[in-house]
Amino acid sequence: MMKISVIRLLCLCMSSSTVVAFAPGGKPTGMKVSSTELDAMKKGIKFDKLCNIFATSALSFSLLFGPGPALADGQTNKFKLPPIDISDKNRCQFTSSAMGQANAQRDKMYDLRQCNLSGSDATGFDLSGVIMKGTDVSNVKFVEAQFSKGYLQDSTFDGADFTNAIVDRANFAGSSLKGVIFQNTVLTGTSFVGADVENADFTDSYIGDFDIRNLCKNPTLKGENPVTGADTRLSAGCV
């Protein structure tokens, strides 16, 4: 069987005359293929079958190596989450990832849905990319923890302490955060729309201009933190 380059094969599958290919730099380049050359390349192989094989391989390559959405980007409104793996008996525990977390990458999905971890200590843990839904993490110490791109929806965080934590690009939609402490916490790109933040403390937290405007519109932004005594609304910089 004759050896045929990938780019040339792509061109031949599209046309038997002049075709347009793309050079590595991204610029189109014309390529002429004579009927003699085409016949020679077809010799000894069923050409349409080869084209189908090539197309399938190209699709597989794009799915495996092409850019795709992060699994647990907290700012994505809707996720189609897979079923919970109830066979994993060690699933409901805090696990700090050893991988670089700039994009919340993990070697497997970090799923804490429907887990009860109330009162635990996760100080300093890197929990980036975690998925929480129906999770009870009330009164947990998340001091200096990392939650980049956390999916933190419809869960209970009442009384949790996020002092000095990094909770960027996360989404607390539908979650209860009553009495939570966010002192000196990085909250850039994080959404509290639909969350209950009554009695929370946002003192010295870093929140972007767009996010703070949305937070100030939250009707539950009121009360006083029972631990620090901070006024909830004033601590967030809302007047």
CYANA upper distance limits for C-alpha pairs under 8 A (distance plus 0.5 A):
  1 MET  CA     44 GLY  CA      6.81
  1 MET  CA     45 ILE  CA      7.50
  2 MET  CA     41 MET  CA      7.29
  2 MET  CA     44 GLY  CA      8.50
  4 ILE  CA      8 ARG  CA      7.39
  4 ILE  CA      9 LEU  CA      6.77
  4 ILE  CA     41 MET  CA      8.26
  5 SER  CA      9 LEU  CA      6.53
  6 VAL  CA     10 LEU  CA      6.72
  7 ILE  CA     11 CYS  CA      6.88
  7 ILE  CA     21 ALA  CA      7.75
  8 ARG  CA     12 LEU  CA      6.72
  9 LEU  CA     13 CYS  CA      6.64
  9 LEU  CA     51 CYS  CA      8.14
 10 LEU  CA     14 MET  CA      6.98
 10 LEU  CA     51 CYS  CA      8.18
 10 LEU  CA     54 PHE  CA      8.22
 11 CYS  CA     15 SER  CA      6.85
 11 CYS  CA     19 VAL  CA      6.43
 11 CYS  CA     20 VAL  CA      7.44
 11 CYS  CA     21 ALA  CA      6.88
 11 CYS  CA     31 MET  CA      8.38
 12 LEU  CA     16 SER  CA      6.24
 12 LEU  CA     19 VAL  CA      8.27
 12 LEU  CA     33 VAL  CA      8.11
 12 LEU  CA     38 LEU  CA      8.03
 13 CYS  CA     48 ASP  CA      8.31
 13 CYS  CA     51 CYS  CA      6.37
 14 MET  CA     19 VAL  CA      7.68
 15 SER  CA     19 VAL  CA      6.55
 16 SER  CA     33 VAL  CA      6.72
 16 SER  CA     34 SER  CA      7.69
 16 SER  CA     35 SER  CA      7.27
 16 SER  CA     38 LEU  CA      7.24
 17 SER  CA     32 LYS  CA      6.44
 17 SER  CA     33 VAL  CA      5.77
 17 SER  CA     34 SER  CA      6.86
 17 SER  CA     35 SER  CA      7.96
 18 THR  CA     30 GLY  CA      7.27
 18 THR  CA     31 MET  CA      6.14
 18 THR  CA     32 LYS  CA      5.01
 18 THR  CA     33 VAL  CA      6.76
 19 VAL  CA     30 GLY  CA      6.54
 19 VAL  CA     31 MET  CA      6.02
 19 VAL  CA     32 LYS  CA      7.14
 20 VAL  CA     28 PRO  CA      6.74
 20 VAL  CA     29 THR  CA      6.37
 20 VAL  CA     30 GLY  CA      5.51
 20 VAL  CA     31 MET  CA      6.81
 21 ALA  CA     28 PRO  CA      6.08
 21 ALA  CA     29 THR  CA      6.01
 21 ALA  CA     30 GLY  CA      7.01
 21 ALA  CA     31 MET  CA      7.60
 22 PHE  CA     26 GLY  CA      6.11
 22 PHE  CA     27 LYS  CA      6.08
 22 PHE  CA     28 PRO  CA      4.98
 22 PHE  CA     29 THR  CA      6.47
 23 ALA  CA     27 LYS  CA      6.14
 23 ALA  CA     28 PRO  CA      6.76
 23 ALA  CA     29 THR  CA      7.14
 33 VAL  CA     37 GLU  CA      6.86
 33 VAL  CA     38 LEU  CA      7.09
 34 SER  CA     38 LEU  CA      6.66
 35 SER  CA     39 ASP  CA      6.55
 36 THR  CA     40 ALA  CA      6.69
 37 GLU  CA     41 MET  CA      6.77
 38 LEU  CA     42 LYS  CA      6.70
 39 ASP  CA     43 LYS  CA      6.75
 42 LYS  CA     46 LYS  CA      7.34
 42 LYS  CA     47 PHE  CA      6.14
 45 ILE  CA     50 LEU  CA      8.05
 46 LYS  CA     50 LEU  CA      6.95
 47 PHE  CA     51 CYS  CA      6.78
 48 ASP  CA     52 ASN  CA      6.81
 49 LYS  CA     53 ILE  CA      6.79
 50 LEU  CA     54 PHE  CA      6.66
 51 CYS  CA     55 ALA  CA      6.65
 52 ASN  CA     56 THR  CA      6.70
 53 ILE  CA     57 SER  CA      6.67
 54 PHE  CA     58 ALA  CA      6.63
 55 ALA  CA     59 LEU  CA      6.74
 56 THR  CA     60 SER  CA      6.75
 57 SER  CA     61 PHE  CA      6.64
 58 ALA  CA     62 SER  CA      6.78
 59 LEU  CA     63 LEU  CA      6.80
 60 SER  CA     64 LEU  CA      6.65
 61 PHE  CA     65 PHE  CA      6.32
 61 PHE  CA     66 GLY  CA      7.80
 62 SER  CA     66 GLY  CA      5.12
 69 PRO  CA     73 ASP  CA      8.33
 70 ALA  CA    103 ASN  CA      8.03
 70 ALA  CA    104 ALA  CA      8.27
 71 LEU  CA    109 MET  CA      8.44
 71 LEU  CA    129 GLY  CA      7.96
 72 ALA  CA    104 ALA  CA      8.07
 72 ALA  CA    129 GLY  CA      5.60
 72 ALA  CA    130 VAL  CA      7.28
 72 ALA  CA    131 ILE  CA      7.07
 72 ALA  CA    149 LYS  CA      6.37
 72 ALA  CA    150 GLY  CA      6.56
 72 ALA  CA    151 TYR  CA      6.23
 73 ASP  CA    129 GLY  CA      7.54
 73 ASP  CA    149 LYS  CA      4.90
 73 ASP  CA    150 GLY  CA      6.89
 73 ASP  CA    151 TYR  CA      7.20
 73 ASP  CA    169 ARG  CA      7.41
 73 ASP  CA    170 ALA  CA      7.43
 74 GLY  CA    149 LYS  CA      5.14
 74 GLY  CA    150 GLY  CA      5.48
 74 GLY  CA    151 TYR  CA      5.04
 74 GLY  CA    152 LEU  CA      7.74
 74 GLY  CA    169 ARG  CA      6.18
 74 GLY  CA    170 ALA  CA      4.56
 74 GLY  CA    171 ASN  CA      5.12
 74 GLY  CA    190 THR  CA      8.17
 75 GLN  CA    149 LYS  CA      7.77
 75 GLN  CA    169 ARG  CA      6.33
 75 GLN  CA    170 ALA  CA      6.37
 75 GLN  CA    171 ASN  CA      6.14
 75 GLN  CA    189 GLY  CA      8.06
 75 GLN  CA    190 THR  CA      7.61
 75 GLN  CA    191 SER  CA      7.63
 84 ILE  CA    111 ASP  CA      8.18
 84 ILE  CA    113 ARG  CA      7.86
 91 ARG  CA    111 ASP  CA      7.55
 91 ARG  CA    112 LEU  CA      7.31
 92 CYS  CA    111 ASP  CA      8.44
 92 CYS  CA    112 LEU  CA      6.22
 92 CYS  CA    115 CYS  CA      6.00
 92 CYS  CA    116 ASN  CA      7.95
 92 CYS  CA    117 LEU  CA      7.97
 93 GLN  CA    112 LEU  CA      8.11
 93 GLN  CA    117 LEU  CA      7.86
 94 PHE  CA    122 ALA  CA      7.25
 94 PHE  CA    125 PHE  CA      8.20
 94 PHE  CA    127 LEU  CA      8.09
 95 THR  CA    125 PHE  CA      7.73
 95 THR  CA    126 ASP  CA      8.11
 95 THR  CA    127 LEU  CA      7.51
 96 SER  CA    125 PHE  CA      5.49
 96 SER  CA    126 ASP  CA      5.15
 96 SER  CA    127 LEU  CA      6.35
 97 SER  CA    101 GLN  CA      8.49
 97 SER  CA    106 ARG  CA      7.46
 97 SER  CA    125 PHE  CA      8.46
 97 SER  CA    126 ASP  CA      6.28
 97 SER  CA    127 LEU  CA      7.36
 97 SER  CA    128 SER  CA      8.38
 99 MET  CA    105 GLN  CA      7.39
 99 MET  CA    106 ARG  CA      7.01
100 GLY  CA    104 ALA  CA      8.09
100 GLY  CA    105 GLN  CA      7.41
101 GLN  CA    105 GLN  CA      6.25
101 GLN  CA    126 ASP  CA      8.48
101 GLN  CA    128 SER  CA      6.93
101 GLN  CA    148 SER  CA      7.93
102 ALA  CA    148 SER  CA      8.09
103 ASN  CA    148 SER  CA      7.98
103 ASN  CA    149 LYS  CA      8.09
104 ALA  CA    128 SER  CA      5.52
104 ALA  CA    129 GLY  CA      5.16
104 ALA  CA    148 SER  CA      6.64
104 ALA  CA    149 LYS  CA      6.83
105 GLN  CA    128 SER  CA      8.31
105 GLN  CA    129 GLY  CA      7.40
106 ARG  CA    110 TYR  CA      8.07
106 ARG  CA    129 GLY  CA      8.13
109 MET  CA    129 GLY  CA      8.47
109 MET  CA    130 VAL  CA      8.18
110 TYR  CA    129 GLY  CA      7.28
110 TYR  CA    130 VAL  CA      5.55
110 TYR  CA    131 ILE  CA      6.71
111 ASP  CA    130 VAL  CA      6.65
111 ASP  CA    131 ILE  CA      5.49
111 ASP  CA    132 MET  CA      7.25
112 LEU  CA    130 VAL  CA      7.53
112 LEU  CA    131 ILE  CA      6.29
112 LEU  CA    132 MET  CA      5.68
112 LEU  CA    133 LYS  CA      7.94
112 LEU  CA    135 THR  CA      7.23
113 ARG  CA    131 ILE  CA      6.95
113 ARG  CA    132 MET  CA      5.18
113 ARG  CA    133 LYS  CA      5.22
113 ARG  CA    134 GLY  CA      6.35
113 ARG  CA    135 THR  CA      5.93
114 GLN  CA    132 MET  CA      7.92
114 GLN  CA    133 LYS  CA      6.69
114 GLN  CA    134 GLY  CA      5.14
114 GLN  CA    135 THR  CA      5.04
114 GLN  CA    136 ASP  CA      7.84
115 CYS  CA    134 GLY  CA      7.87
115 CYS  CA    135 THR  CA      5.47
115 CYS  CA    136 ASP  CA      6.80
116 ASN  CA    135 THR  CA      6.55
116 ASN  CA    136 ASP  CA      5.25
116 ASN  CA    137 VAL  CA      7.04
117 LEU  CA    135 THR  CA      8.26
117 LEU  CA    136 ASP  CA      6.37
117 LEU  CA    137 VAL  CA      5.59
117 LEU  CA    138 SER  CA      8.11
117 LEU  CA    140 VAL  CA      8.06
118 SER  CA    136 ASP  CA      6.21
118 SER  CA    137 VAL  CA      4.98
118 SER  CA    138 SER  CA      5.34
118 SER  CA    139 ASN  CA      6.53
118 SER  CA    140 VAL  CA      6.45
119 GLY  CA    137 VAL  CA      7.50
119 GLY  CA    138 SER  CA      6.83
119 GLY  CA    139 ASN  CA      5.40
119 GLY  CA    140 VAL  CA      5.20
119 GLY  CA    141 LYS  CA      8.03
120 SER  CA    137 VAL  CA      8.13
120 SER  CA    139 ASN  CA      7.94
120 SER  CA    140 VAL  CA      5.44
120 SER  CA    141 LYS  CA      7.13
121 ASP  CA    140 VAL  CA      6.20
121 ASP  CA    141 LYS  CA      5.33
121 ASP  CA    142 PHE  CA      7.40
122 ALA  CA    140 VAL  CA      7.50
122 ALA  CA    141 LYS  CA      6.07
122 ALA  CA    142 PHE  CA      5.64
122 ALA  CA    143 VAL  CA      7.81
122 ALA  CA    145 ALA  CA      7.51
123 THR  CA    141 LYS  CA      6.26
123 THR  CA    142 PHE  CA      5.46
123 THR  CA    143 VAL  CA      5.27
123 THR  CA    144 GLU  CA      6.52
123 THR  CA    145 ALA  CA      6.31
124 GLY  CA    142 PHE  CA      7.51
124 GLY  CA    143 VAL  CA      6.69
124 GLY  CA    144 GLU  CA      5.26
124 GLY  CA    145 ALA  CA      4.85
124 GLY  CA    146 GLN  CA      7.87
125 PHE  CA    142 PHE  CA      8.05
125 PHE  CA    144 GLU  CA      7.97
125 PHE  CA    145 ALA  CA      5.31
125 PHE  CA    146 GLN  CA      6.96
126 ASP  CA    145 ALA  CA      6.18
126 ASP  CA    146 GLN  CA      5.21
126 ASP  CA    147 PHE  CA      7.29
127 LEU  CA    145 ALA  CA      7.53
127 LEU  CA    146 GLN  CA      6.02
127 LEU  CA    147 PHE  CA      5.67
127 LEU  CA    148 SER  CA      8.05
127 LEU  CA    150 GLY  CA      8.30
128 SER  CA    146 GLN  CA      6.28
128 SER  CA    147 PHE  CA      4.74
128 SER  CA    148 SER  CA      5.01
128 SER  CA    149 LYS  CA      6.65
128 SER  CA    150 GLY  CA      6.41
129 GLY  CA    147 PHE  CA      7.28
129 GLY  CA    148 SER  CA      6.69
129 GLY  CA    149 LYS  CA      5.76
129 GLY  CA    150 GLY  CA      5.34
129 GLY  CA    151 TYR  CA      7.57
130 VAL  CA    147 PHE  CA      7.78
130 VAL  CA    149 LYS  CA      8.18
130 VAL  CA    150 GLY  CA      5.61
130 VAL  CA    151 TYR  CA      6.67
130 VAL  CA    152 LEU  CA      8.22
131 ILE  CA    150 GLY  CA      6.74
131 ILE  CA    151 TYR  CA      5.20
131 ILE  CA    152 LEU  CA      6.76
132 MET  CA    150 GLY  CA      8.38
132 MET  CA    151 TYR  CA      6.30
132 MET  CA    152 LEU  CA      5.31
132 MET  CA    153 GLN  CA      6.67
132 MET  CA    154 ASP  CA      8.28
132 MET  CA    155 SER  CA      7.19
133 LYS  CA    151 TYR  CA      8.26
133 LYS  CA    152 LEU  CA      6.90
133 LYS  CA    153 GLN  CA      5.75
133 LYS  CA    154 ASP  CA      5.77
133 LYS  CA    155 SER  CA      5.92
134 GLY  CA    153 GLN  CA      8.08
134 GLY  CA    154 ASP  CA      6.02
134 GLY  CA    155 SER  CA      5.20
134 GLY  CA    156 THR  CA      7.92
135 THR  CA    154 ASP  CA      8.07
135 THR  CA    155 SER  CA      5.26
135 THR  CA    156 THR  CA      6.74
136 ASP  CA    155 SER  CA      6.51
136 ASP  CA    156 THR  CA      5.33
136 ASP  CA    157 PHE  CA      7.17
137 VAL  CA    155 SER  CA      8.16
137 VAL  CA    156 THR  CA      6.35
137 VAL  CA    157 PHE  CA      5.65
137 VAL  CA    158 ASP  CA      8.06
137 VAL  CA    160 ALA  CA      7.73
138 SER  CA    156 THR  CA      6.25
138 SER  CA    157 PHE  CA      4.88
138 SER  CA    158 ASP  CA      5.12
138 SER  CA    159 GLY  CA      6.19
138 SER  CA    160 ALA  CA      6.04
139 ASN  CA    157 PHE  CA      7.44
139 ASN  CA    158 ASP  CA      6.66
139 ASN  CA    159 GLY  CA      4.97
139 ASN  CA    160 ALA  CA      4.70
139 ASN  CA    161 ASP  CA      7.54
140 VAL  CA    157 PHE  CA      8.20
140 VAL  CA    159 GLY  CA      7.86
140 VAL  CA    160 ALA  CA      5.28
140 VAL  CA    161 ASP  CA      6.98
141 LYS  CA    160 ALA  CA      6.42
141 LYS  CA    161 ASP  CA      5.52
141 LYS  CA    162 PHE  CA      7.35
142 PHE  CA    160 ALA  CA      7.47
142 PHE  CA    161 ASP  CA      5.98
142 PHE  CA    162 PHE  CA      5.32
142 PHE  CA    163 THR  CA      7.70
142 PHE  CA    165 ALA  CA      7.40
143 VAL  CA    161 ASP  CA      6.57
143 VAL  CA    162 PHE  CA      5.42
143 VAL  CA    163 THR  CA      5.37
143 VAL  CA    164 ASN  CA      6.47
143 VAL  CA    165 ALA  CA      6.18
144 GLU  CA    162 PHE  CA      7.42
144 GLU  CA    163 THR  CA      6.82
144 GLU  CA    164 ASN  CA      5.28
144 GLU  CA    165 ALA  CA      4.52
144 GLU  CA    166 ILE  CA      7.49
145 ALA  CA    162 PHE  CA      7.77
145 ALA  CA    164 ASN  CA      8.16
145 ALA  CA    165 ALA  CA      5.31
145 ALA  CA    166 ILE  CA      6.85
146 GLN  CA    165 ALA  CA      6.36
146 GLN  CA    166 ILE  CA      5.25
146 GLN  CA    167 VAL  CA      6.54
147 PHE  CA    165 ALA  CA      8.39
147 PHE  CA    166 ILE  CA      6.49
147 PHE  CA    167 VAL  CA      5.11
147 PHE  CA    168 ASP  CA      7.12
147 PHE  CA    170 ALA  CA      7.63
148 SER  CA    166 ILE  CA      7.41
148 SER  CA    167 VAL  CA      6.04
148 SER  CA    168 ASP  CA      5.47
148 SER  CA    169 ARG  CA      6.50
148 SER  CA    170 ALA  CA      6.89
149 LYS  CA    167 VAL  CA      8.22
149 LYS  CA    168 ASP  CA      6.87
149 LYS  CA    169 ARG  CA      5.32
149 LYS  CA    170 ALA  CA      5.20
149 LYS  CA    171 ASN  CA      8.29
150 GLY  CA    167 VAL  CA      8.13
150 GLY  CA    169 ARG  CA      7.63
150 GLY  CA    170 ALA  CA      5.12
150 GLY  CA    171 ASN  CA      7.13
151 TYR  CA    170 ALA  CA      6.56
151 TYR  CA    171 ASN  CA      6.21
151 TYR  CA    172 PHE  CA      7.83
152 LEU  CA    170 ALA  CA      7.38
152 LEU  CA    171 ASN  CA      6.09
152 LEU  CA    172 PHE  CA      5.45
152 LEU  CA    173 ALA  CA      7.77
152 LEU  CA    175 SER  CA      7.83
153 GLN  CA    171 ASN  CA      6.94
153 GLN  CA    172 PHE  CA      5.36
153 GLN  CA    173 ALA  CA      5.43
153 GLN  CA    174 GLY  CA      6.13
153 GLN  CA    175 SER  CA      5.93
154 ASP  CA    172 PHE  CA      7.83
154 ASP  CA    173 ALA  CA      6.90
154 ASP  CA    174 GLY  CA      4.94
154 ASP  CA    175 SER  CA      4.80
154 ASP  CA    176 SER  CA      7.97
155 SER  CA    174 GLY  CA      7.68
155 SER  CA    175 SER  CA      5.14
155 SER  CA    176 SER  CA      6.90
156 THR  CA    175 SER  CA      6.29
156 THR  CA    176 SER  CA      5.45
156 THR  CA    177 LEU  CA      7.18
157 PHE  CA    175 SER  CA      7.71
157 PHE  CA    176 SER  CA      6.25
157 PHE  CA    177 LEU  CA      5.42
157 PHE  CA    178 LYS  CA      7.73
157 PHE  CA    180 VAL  CA      7.49
158 ASP  CA    176 SER  CA      6.60
158 ASP  CA    177 LEU  CA      5.27
158 ASP  CA    178 LYS  CA      5.19
158 ASP  CA    179 GLY  CA      6.33
158 ASP  CA    180 VAL  CA      6.34
159 GLY  CA    177 LEU  CA      7.68
159 GLY  CA    178 LYS  CA      6.83
159 GLY  CA    179 GLY  CA      5.34
159 GLY  CA    180 VAL  CA      5.15
159 GLY  CA    181 ILE  CA      7.72
160 ALA  CA    177 LEU  CA      8.25
160 ALA  CA    179 GLY  CA      7.95
160 ALA  CA    180 VAL  CA      5.47
160 ALA  CA    181 ILE  CA      6.96
161 ASP  CA    180 VAL  CA      6.40
161 ASP  CA    181 ILE  CA      5.29
161 ASP  CA    182 PHE  CA      7.21
162 PHE  CA    180 VAL  CA      7.96
162 PHE  CA    181 ILE  CA      6.17
162 PHE  CA    182 PHE  CA      5.52
162 PHE  CA    183 GLN  CA      7.45
162 PHE  CA    185 THR  CA      7.13
163 THR  CA    181 ILE  CA      6.85
163 THR  CA    182 PHE  CA      5.85
163 THR  CA    183 GLN  CA      5.27
163 THR  CA    184 ASN  CA      6.44
163 THR  CA    185 THR  CA      6.29
164 ASN  CA    182 PHE  CA      8.13
164 ASN  CA    183 GLN  CA      6.97
164 ASN  CA    184 ASN  CA      5.52
164 ASN  CA    185 THR  CA      5.26
164 ASN  CA    186 VAL  CA      7.92
165 ALA  CA    182 PHE  CA      8.35
165 ALA  CA    184 ASN  CA      8.01
165 ALA  CA    185 THR  CA      5.48
165 ALA  CA    186 VAL  CA      6.92
166 ILE  CA    185 THR  CA      6.40
166 ILE  CA    186 VAL  CA      5.26
166 ILE  CA    187 LEU  CA      7.17
167 VAL  CA    185 THR  CA      7.67
167 VAL  CA    186 VAL  CA      6.25
167 VAL  CA    187 LEU  CA      5.61
167 VAL  CA    188 THR  CA      7.84
167 VAL  CA    190 THR  CA      7.55
168 ASP  CA    186 VAL  CA      6.88
168 ASP  CA    187 LEU  CA      5.46
168 ASP  CA    188 THR  CA      5.37
168 ASP  CA    189 GLY  CA      6.11
168 ASP  CA    190 THR  CA      6.01
169 ARG  CA    187 LEU  CA      8.02
169 ARG  CA    188 THR  CA      6.84
169 ARG  CA    189 GLY  CA      4.89
169 ARG  CA    190 THR  CA      5.11
169 ARG  CA    191 SER  CA      8.10
170 ALA  CA    189 GLY  CA      7.43
170 ALA  CA    190 THR  CA      5.13
170 ALA  CA    191 SER  CA      6.95
171 ASN  CA    190 THR  CA      6.16
171 ASN  CA    191 SER  CA      5.36
171 ASN  CA    192 PHE  CA      7.11
172 PHE  CA    190 THR  CA      8.26
172 PHE  CA    191 SER  CA      6.59
172 PHE  CA    192 PHE  CA      5.81
172 PHE  CA    193 VAL  CA      7.76
172 PHE  CA    194 GLY  CA      8.21
172 PHE  CA    195 ALA  CA      6.48
173 ALA  CA    191 SER  CA      7.58
173 ALA  CA    192 PHE  CA      6.45
173 ALA  CA    193 VAL  CA      6.09
173 ALA  CA    194 GLY  CA      5.49
173 ALA  CA    195 ALA  CA      5.65
174 GLY  CA    193 VAL  CA      8.23
174 GLY  CA    194 GLY  CA      5.55
174 GLY  CA    195 ALA  CA      5.26
174 GLY  CA    196 ASP  CA      7.90
175 SER  CA    194 GLY  CA      7.97
175 SER  CA    195 ALA  CA      5.41
175 SER  CA    196 ASP  CA      6.89
176 SER  CA    195 ALA  CA      6.41
176 SER  CA    196 ASP  CA      5.29
176 SER  CA    197 VAL  CA      7.25
177 LEU  CA    195 ALA  CA      7.53
177 LEU  CA    196 ASP  CA      6.01
177 LEU  CA    197 VAL  CA      5.37
177 LEU  CA    198 GLU  CA      7.57
177 LEU  CA    200 ALA  CA      7.37
178 LYS  CA    196 ASP  CA      6.84
178 LYS  CA    197 VAL  CA      5.70
178 LYS  CA    198 GLU  CA      5.46
178 LYS  CA    199 ASN  CA      6.07
178 LYS  CA    200 ALA  CA      6.30
179 GLY  CA    197 VAL  CA      7.82
179 GLY  CA    198 GLU  CA      7.01
179 GLY  CA    199 ASN  CA      5.03
179 GLY  CA    200 ALA  CA      4.87
179 GLY  CA    201 ASP  CA      7.58
179 GLY  CA    224 GLU  CA      8.42
179 GLY  CA    225 ASN  CA      5.87
179 GLY  CA    226 PRO  CA      7.09
179 GLY  CA    227 VAL  CA      8.40
180 VAL  CA    197 VAL  CA      8.04
180 VAL  CA    199 ASN  CA      7.71
180 VAL  CA    200 ALA  CA      5.14
180 VAL  CA    201 ASP  CA      6.84
180 VAL  CA    225 ASN  CA      8.16
181 ILE  CA    200 ALA  CA      6.31
181 ILE  CA    201 ASP  CA      5.34
181 ILE  CA    202 PHE  CA      7.17
181 ILE  CA    225 ASN  CA      8.29
182 PHE  CA    200 ALA  CA      7.86
182 PHE  CA    201 ASP  CA      6.09
182 PHE  CA    202 PHE  CA      5.31
182 PHE  CA    203 THR  CA      7.31
182 PHE  CA    205 SER  CA      6.85
183 GLN  CA    201 ASP  CA      7.01
183 GLN  CA    202 PHE  CA      5.94
183 GLN  CA    203 THR  CA      5.37
183 GLN  CA    204 ASP  CA      6.23
183 GLN  CA    205 SER  CA      6.05
184 ASN  CA    202 PHE  CA      8.07
184 ASN  CA    203 THR  CA      6.96
184 ASN  CA    204 ASP  CA      5.16
184 ASN  CA    205 SER  CA      4.72
184 ASN  CA    206 TYR  CA      7.37
185 THR  CA    202 PHE  CA      8.27
185 THR  CA    204 ASP  CA      7.79
185 THR  CA    205 SER  CA      5.02
185 THR  CA    206 TYR  CA      6.63
186 VAL  CA    205 SER  CA      6.37
186 VAL  CA    206 TYR  CA      5.30
186 VAL  CA    207 ILE  CA      7.22
187 LEU  CA    205 SER  CA      7.43
187 LEU  CA    206 TYR  CA      6.18
187 LEU  CA    207 ILE  CA      5.60
187 LEU  CA    208 GLY  CA      8.13
188 THR  CA    206 TYR  CA      7.11
188 THR  CA    207 ILE  CA      5.53
188 THR  CA    208 GLY  CA      5.92
188 THR  CA    211 ASP  CA      7.90
189 GLY  CA    207 ILE  CA      8.11
189 GLY  CA    208 GLY  CA      7.34
189 GLY  CA    211 ASP  CA      7.03
190 THR  CA    211 ASP  CA      7.48
191 SER  CA    211 ASP  CA      7.31
191 SER  CA    215 LEU  CA      8.33
192 PHE  CA    196 ASP  CA      8.46
192 PHE  CA    197 VAL  CA      8.44
192 PHE  CA    214 ASN  CA      8.29
192 PHE  CA    215 LEU  CA      6.80
192 PHE  CA    218 ASN  CA      8.28
193 VAL  CA    214 ASN  CA      7.71
193 VAL  CA    215 LEU  CA      7.69
193 VAL  CA    218 ASN  CA      7.37
194 GLY  CA    218 ASN  CA      8.10
196 ASP  CA    220 THR  CA      6.13
196 ASP  CA    221 LEU  CA      8.18
197 VAL  CA    220 THR  CA      6.12
197 VAL  CA    221 LEU  CA      6.07
197 VAL  CA    222 LYS  CA      8.14
198 GLU  CA    220 THR  CA      5.58
198 GLU  CA    221 LEU  CA      5.79
198 GLU  CA    222 LYS  CA      5.74
198 GLU  CA    223 GLY  CA      6.34
198 GLU  CA    224 GLU  CA      8.27
198 GLU  CA    232 THR  CA      7.62
199 ASN  CA    221 LEU  CA      7.94
199 ASN  CA    222 LYS  CA      6.59
199 ASN  CA    223 GLY  CA      5.11
199 ASN  CA    224 GLU  CA      5.06
199 ASN  CA    225 ASN  CA      4.97
199 ASN  CA    226 PRO  CA      7.65
199 ASN  CA    231 ASP  CA      7.95
199 ASN  CA    232 THR  CA      5.99
200 ALA  CA    221 LEU  CA      8.26
200 ALA  CA    223 GLY  CA      8.28
200 ALA  CA    224 GLU  CA      7.56
200 ALA  CA    225 ASN  CA      6.02
200 ALA  CA    232 THR  CA      5.95
201 ASP  CA    224 GLU  CA      8.18
201 ASP  CA    225 ASN  CA      6.37
201 ASP  CA    228 THR  CA      8.05
201 ASP  CA    230 ALA  CA      6.51
201 ASP  CA    231 ASP  CA      7.64
201 ASP  CA    232 THR  CA      5.84
201 ASP  CA    235 SER  CA      6.53
201 ASP  CA    236 ALA  CA      7.99
202 PHE  CA    232 THR  CA      7.41
202 PHE  CA    235 SER  CA      5.49
202 PHE  CA    236 ALA  CA      5.52
203 THR  CA    230 ALA  CA      8.12
203 THR  CA    235 SER  CA      5.16
203 THR  CA    236 ALA  CA      6.95
204 ASP  CA    235 SER  CA      8.04
205 SER  CA    236 ALA  CA      8.19
207 ILE  CA    211 ASP  CA      6.78
207 ILE  CA    212 ILE  CA      6.45
208 GLY  CA    212 ILE  CA      6.54
209 ASP  CA    213 ARG  CA      6.85
210 PHE  CA    214 ASN  CA      7.15
211 ASP  CA    215 LEU  CA      6.66
212 ILE  CA    216 CYS  CA      6.55
212 ILE  CA    236 ALA  CA      8.13
213 ARG  CA    217 LYS  CA      7.12
214 ASN  CA    218 ASN  CA      7.31
215 LEU  CA    221 LEU  CA      8.09
216 CYS  CA    221 LEU  CA      7.47
216 CYS  CA    233 ARG  CA      8.13
216 CYS  CA    236 ALA  CA      8.25
216 CYS  CA    238 CYS  CA      6.17
217 LYS  CA    221 LEU  CA      8.48
221 LEU  CA    232 THR  CA      6.77
221 LEU  CA    233 ARG  CA      6.10
222 LYS  CA    231 ASP  CA      7.90
222 LYS  CA    232 THR  CA      5.76
222 LYS  CA    233 ARG  CA      5.90
223 GLY  CA    231 ASP  CA      6.65
223 GLY  CA    232 THR  CA      6.05
223 GLY  CA    233 ARG  CA      7.93
224 GLU  CA    229 GLY  CA      6.24
224 GLU  CA    230 ALA  CA      6.00
224 GLU  CA    231 ASP  CA      5.01
224 GLU  CA    232 THR  CA      5.86
225 ASN  CA    229 GLY  CA      5.38
225 ASN  CA    230 ALA  CA      5.86
225 ASN  CA    231 ASP  CA      7.10
225 ASN  CA    232 THR  CA      7.13
230 ALA  CA    234 LEU  CA      8.42
230 ALA  CA    235 SER  CA      7.00
231 ASP  CA    235 SER  CA      6.36
232 THR  CA    236 ALA  CA      7.07
233 ARG  CA    237 GLY  CA      7.17
233 ARG  CA    238 CYS  CA      6.02
233 ARG  CA    239 VAL  CA      7.67
234 LEU  CA    238 CYS  CA      6.02
234 LEU  CA    239 VAL  CA      7.09
